[in-house]
Amino acid sequence: MTEIRGNLPILLFAAQAAFEDWLAQQPEGAPGAWLRFAKKGAAITSLTKAEAIDAALCHGWIDGQLDKYDAESWLIRFTPRKARSKWSEVNRTRAEELIAAGRMRPRGLAEVDRAKADGRWAAAYAPASTAMVPEDLAQALAASTKAAAFFAMLTGDNCYAVLYRIGAVNRAETRARKIAEFVAMLARGETLHG
């Protein structure tokens, strides 16, 4: 019997081809699944995270939340990409490579085409390793020594959480409001993640 977590099945695939076959059989609107990944030295065998992400991109799906499972494995939730789902630069680049290699399937290509048509493709967000403080945030921080000092001490996760949320805003007015809210939060010594 298949174990369920949060209304989604927990599945283990020993190889990428098995996951791809499963994805190909999923109907439009499928809810998704948790995939188990073997830890190093585990007695079980699984496809790798990179193999799973490639397969998901090819079929129009996306990786999401990570979770603990047991001593031998951990989980990642995979779901069909939603209509307004943002693209990361990493996944955009990988999708382009998969297209060039002829591996992309119709549903994956349709997601790429939709993202190109509505601007999400061009607006892909940078990974934490290359994210930069935008000029408007830098100016707002410069105007608040408390906020600037606290921002400089943030962990990588908390810093990226602020940068991501500001970068995800499209309208100039909303962006200015968000920057003001984050600067005030930082001046109070608060973070997004505990």
N, C-alpha and C positions, 0 to 999 in steps of 0.2 A: 504494500500500500504506500502511495506517495505521501510524504510528509508535507504539511501546509504551514506556511508562515505568512500572516497578514493577507490571507485569502489567495496567496500565490503558491504554486508547488515549488518544492526544493528539488532540483534536478542535478544529476552528476553525469557529465559526458566525458568519456575517456579520450576522445579525439575531436578535433575541430569539425570534421566531416559529419559526425553524429549531431552536433549542435546545429550545423547548417541544414541538415535534413529536417530536424525538428522545427527550425525557424520557417522553412519552406512550407511546412504543413499547417502553420498557424493562420487562422482566418483574420480578415480585417477586424480590428477592434479587439484582438486577443488581449487579455489583461497583463500578460507577462509571466515571469518566473524568477525564482532565485536560483543562481547557479553556484554549485560547490566547486571550490578550487583547492587542490591538495597543497598542504604546506610541504616545505622541503623535508625529505626523509620520511614522509608519510607512507603508510602501507597501501593507500589508494592511489589511483592514477586519474588525472584529469587533464583537460586541455588547459592551456595557459590563459592568463588574463588578456594578453595581447591577441591571442588567437580568437578568443571569445568576442572581443571588441571588434576585430576585423569582420567576423561573421555577422555580428549585429549590424554594423554599418552597411554591409552588403545587402541586408534585408530590410533596411529602414528602421532598425531598432537602435536603442541607446542604453549604455550602462548607467547605473545610478548608484544608489546607496550601498555601502559596504557594511557587513555585519559579521560578528563572530559566529562560529557554529560549534565546533568541537576541537579536540586536541589535534586532529589531523587535517582539518579543513576550515575554510572561511567562505563567506558568501558575497555575491554581488547581485543586486536586482537588475534585471534586464526587462525593458518594456518597449513597445512600439513608440517611435518618436512622435510626440504630440505636434499639432499644427503650428504652434508658435514656439516650439522648443529652440533654445539658443544653440548655436554651434560653437565649439571651441576651435581655436586655431589648430590644435593638435588633431582633432577629428576631421576638420576640413582638409588638412594636408593628407591625412591617411586616406580619406575618401577619394581624393584626387589620384593617389597612388593606386588604389584598388580599381578605379575606373580605367586608368592607363593599363593595368594588368589584365583587364577584361573580366574581373571577378564580380563586379557590381551587378546585382539582380534588379529586376524592374522596380520593386518597391523601394529599394535603396536609391536608385536613380531618380525616382519620383520625389523622394524627400530632398535630394540635392537640388532638383529643378525647382521645387517649391521654395527652398531657402534662397536660391539665386533670384527668383522672381520677386520675393517680398523683402529682400535686403538683408536677411539674416546671414547669408553666406558672406557678404562683404563685411558684416558687423561682428564676425566671429571674435570671441574674447581670447585674450592672451593667457597663457598658462601662468601660474604663480611664479615660476622661475624667471619669466621675462616681463612681468607686469611692472609698469612704471607709474609714478605719481603724476597725474595729469596737471597741467599748468594751473587750471582753475582751482583745483584742490590745494596745490602748493601755495597759491596766493592766499587762500582762505586760512590755511594753517599758519602762514607767516604773520597774519593779523592777530593770531591768538597764541601767545607763548605757552600757555598751559596745554592747549590742544596739540601744538607742535611737539612739545616735550613728551607728552604721553604717546603720541603717534610714533615717535622715534623709538619708543621702548616696546611697542607691540610685538607679539609673536608673529611669525610668518603667516600663520593661519588667520589671525585677526587683522593683520595689515591687508592681506589679499581679500578678505571678506569685505572690507571697506572699498577697496579699489574695484572689485568685481561689481558691487552694487551700484557704484557711481557710473562705471562703464556701461552697465546694462540699461541705463536711462536714456531715452531717445529725445525727449523734448527739453529744450534749453531751460525753460522755467522750472520744470520738475527737477532737472539736474542741479540748478542753483539752490533750490529748496532742500534737496537731499544733502548737498555739500554743507549747507548751513546746519542741518540736523546732525550730521556726523561730527562736524567741528564742535558743536555744543556738547554732544555726547562725550567726545574725547576730552574736552575741557573739564568735564565732570569726573574724568578718570574711569569711564565705563567702556566696556568692549562688547562686541557682538557675540563672541563665544567666551564662556566662562573660563 
